Amino acid sequence: MTVRWGIVGPGRIAAKVVADFPHVPGAEVVAVASRSAERAGRFAAEHGIGRAHGSYRAIVDDDGVDVLYIATPHPQHRAIALAALRAGKAVLVEKAFTVTPAATREIVAVAAETGTFAMEAMWTRFQPAIVRMRELLADGAIGEVQSVQADLGAQHPTDPADRFYDPSVGGGALFDVGVYPISFAQMVLGTPRTVTAHGVLSETGVDVEEAMLLGWPGGRSASLLASLRCATPGRARVVGTEGWIDVPPRFHHPSQIVLCRNGSEPRTVEAPATGAGYAHELREVTDCVAAGRTESTVMPLADTVIVQDVMDEVARQLGMAVREGPAEL
């Protein structure tokens, strides 16, 4: 069968994702939706998509679509995902999944109630280099994992009118870049017991930068940094009792990892992505939907809930202004 995809939110990320569909067997992009019919039509023409809708409701009601890729601003994810799931459409929701734990749990609950597939678009977990890293960790290549270090930062305009500083569209470092190191640490170590955050807010109430220390039983920890004011290397390291694994920049879509075992020379493992790197998560969703599965084992919804809880605690400690979107389209 061919799994028919619809794109919701035809922006910069959506354009990159759509370009990777030729690498995904059994998938076809058939529709796109925006709140602007002109914008949807322009995106459809640029990418050879057959149908353009001038509202989100229209693509939810489109019987010729099986899966919606939701790439709107974070606070809008909630209403679109809920409507899609209730219409029997699978969803791939860009990270951050939402901006509050309550909204994330609401989407997860409706997915379970309707028996419909839902997944966060955390492409990092599907990168071949990260898949190989997880295999090495599972095989005990560096012993018992004790700590994770990761940073991700870029310099963005400090104009308060810029979307990165607008709380109404989920602006701030946490939801755009902080989600990556948090999800990486959660992937490796599981659910943290403690969360400590230190950072700075902009005049609009969103976070510009934060350092985070997550704690697990037995002294295991993760030291993480996310920033909109400093360009950082974007590297990660997983440390164990018998060595470590380096994930070179940018760690959220790497082409290689470096295994460093105590007493041995470092070994580089090359594992480049297909296309721009989005094809791997797209293939996962396509295969799951075609097979009638309701969840991914690589990016399970329980992990998304944990990461959202961590982000919520970071936001609380920093005093961030978080504004969740409506529940209805």
N, C-alpha and C positions, 0 to 999 in steps of 0.2 A: 504494500500500500504506500501511497504518497501522503506524507503528513503535511498539511497545508498551514502555513504560518502567516500571521498578521503582525504588523509592526505598529506599536502605539508610541507616538512621540518621535517624529522623524528629525532627530537632531544629529549632532556630531558622532556620538557613540553608536546610534542606530545605523548610520551610514557605514561605519567600520564593520559592524556586525553583519549587515546585509551582504557586504562584499565577500564574506567567508562562506556563504551558503553553497557556492559551487563545489566546495569541499565536503559537503554533507549529503551522502547518499540517502535517497528517499524523502528529501525535504524540498519544499518549494514555497517561496514567498509569493503570496497571491493578493495581499491587501495591505494598505497602510492607512493610519488614521491620525489626524491632528485636529485641534480645535479650530484650525484655519484650513478651510478647503483648498485655498490657494497653495498653502505650504505642503499639504498632503499631495496635491496634484503634481507639484514640482518634484517632490521626492520620488513619486511613482514614475514620472517620466525619466528622471535621472537614473533610476535603478531597474527599469523595465518591469515594474509591478503593475498588474492588471487593473486593480481597483483602488481608488482613493476615496476615503471617507472624511467628511468635514466635521465629524464628532466622534467621541469615544464610544458613545452609545451605539452608533451605527455599526462599528466594527464588532462590538459585542453581539449585536443582532445578526451579523453576517453568517448565514448557515454554511458558507463555503470555507470557513476558517476553523481549524482544529486547535491551534495554539496561538496565544498572544505573547509576544515579547514586549514587555512594558519598560520603556526607557524615558518616561516623563520625569519631572522633578520628584524627589523622594516622597513628599507629603501626598502626592496624587496617586501613588501606587495603590493605596488602600482601596479606594472606591473602584478603581478599574479592575483590580484583581478580584475583589468580592463579586462584582457584577459578572465578570468573565466566568468564574467558577460556578456561580449559580446558573449560568447559561450552558454549563457543560463544557466550557473551553479550558484546556490546560493553560498554565501560565509559567513563563520564565520572567522573573521580576528582577530588574537590575538592583545591584547593591548600592546603598543600603536598602534592605527589603522594605522597611518603613522607617519612621523616626521615633516610634514608641513601641515598647513591648506589648502593650494592649492591642495595638493594630496588627502587629505580627501574629500574635496568638489568635486574633479574630480570623485572619486569613487562613492560618493553619487549621483552625476548627472547621471552617466552611469547606476547605479542601477535603477534610476527613468526612464530613457529613455528606458531601456530594460524590465522594469517591473519585475526585478529579485530580490530576497531576498538578503539582506546584513545586517550584524550585527557585532558589535564589541564584542569580547569575554571577556566582563567584568563580570566574573563569580560571583563577589561580589553581584551584584544586584539580583541574582537568589538564593542565599543562603537562606534557610528557616528562619534563624534568622533575616536576613536583610529584608526579605518580611514581617515578623511579626513587625519589627521596623517601617517600612513604614506604616503599618496598624495602629499602635498606634499613630504615628504622625498625620495621616489623621483624626483619631478620636479625636484629641485634648488632648491626654493623658498628655502632658506636656505644654499645652497652645500654645502660639505663639512662634515658633522657632526663636531664636535670634542669636545663634552662633554654630559653629562646630569646634571641635578640633580633629586633627588626625595626627599621625606620622607613618612612616614606614621606617625602616632603617636596614641595614645589613652590616657587614664588608666583603668586597671583596678584593682580592689581588690588591695591588697598582702598579703592574707591568704594565707599559705603553703598553705592548704587549697583555695584557688581553683583551678579547672582551668587557668587561664593560667599557674600556677606549678607545675604537676604534670608532671614529666618523663615519667611513665608514659603520659600522654595527649598527649605532644608539645607541652607548654606552652612558653611563652616568646615573646618578640617576633619572633624570626626566622621561625618557621614560620607564624605567624598574620598578621603584618603585613610583616615584612621581605621575604617572598617577592614582594610587589608591586613595590617599587622595583627589586629585583634583576631580576625578569623584564622590567620596563619597559626598563631599561638594556640587557639582553641583546637584547631585541627590536630596539632601535635600533642597537646597536653590535656585536652578535655575541658571540663567545667572548672573555672577557677573558684577558689574559696574566698579570696579577698581581691579587691580592686582599689588601687590608690592612684589618684590623678592630680597632676599639677600643670597648670597652663594659664593662658591669657585669653581674654575675650575682646572682641572688637566693640566699637561703640554701638553697634546694632544688636549686640547680645549673643552673637555666635562666636564659636571658638576659632582662634587664629592658629593656635599651636597647643599641644599637650604632650607631656611625658606620662607614661602609664607603667605602673608596676603591678603585675598580676601575680597572685600567690596560690600555690597548690599544696596539698599535704606533703610532708617529707622534705620541706624546704625547696621544692621545685618552684621556678619562677619564670616570668617573662618580662623583659625590659623593652618597652616600645615607645616610639616617637612618631607623631604625625604633625605636619606643619603646612601652613599656607604662606608663611613668610620666609622660610628658608628652604632652599633646594638642598636636599640631602642625597647621599649615595643611593638609597633604596636597596639596601642589602639585608640579608637575614642570615642568622647562624643558629643551628641547633646543636647544643652541647650535651654530650653524654659522658658516662664514666670511663669510656674507652676511646674517646675521640670526639670529633665534631664534623658537621656537614655545613659548608658554606654555600649559600645561594647568592650568586653574584647579582649586581644590579641589572635590571630592576627585578626584584625578587618575586613580584606578583605575576610576571610572565617571563620567566628565565628560559634560556636555551641550554643551560648546563648547570651542574652542581659539582662541588669539589668535596670528595670524601677524604677526611684527614684522620687516620687511625693512629693512636699512640704508638710511637716507635716506627712508623712507616712513612714512606714518601706520600705526599698528597696525590690523589687520583681524580682526574677530571672525567666526569661522565657527561658526554654530549647527548642531548635529547631535544632537538629543535622542534618548535611547534609547526603545525600545518597552517599555511596562510598567515593571517595576522594573529592567530592564536585563539580566535573565538570559535572555530569549527569544532573543537573538542567538546565544549559544553553544549553546543547546538546539536551535535551528534548524540550526546547523552539523552537530551530531552526527546529528540526525534525517535530514538530507539525505545525509550521508555513508553512514550505515547503509543507507538506502533504495537508494542507488546502488551499494552493495557496495564502497565504499572502505574502506581499513583505517587511514587516517590523515588528519588535517586538515593542509592546507597553511598555514593561518593559525596554528595552534598545534601544530606538529610535535613528535613525541616527542623528537627530537634537542635541541630547545630546552629541554624539561623536564629532560633529563639535564644540560645545561650549568648551568642554574639550580640544580639539586640539588648539583652539584659546588661551585658558589660557596658555597651555604649550608653545605656540609660544611666548607669551608675556614674560613669565618667561625666556625662552631661549634668547630673545632679551635683556632683562635687564641684564642678566648675561654675555652677550657677547659670547654665546656658538657657537661652530662650528657645524652647523647642515647640514647634507648632505643627501638630498632626493635621492632615487633611480630612475632608469629610468622608463619611462611610458610604454615601450614595453619589452616583453620577449625576 
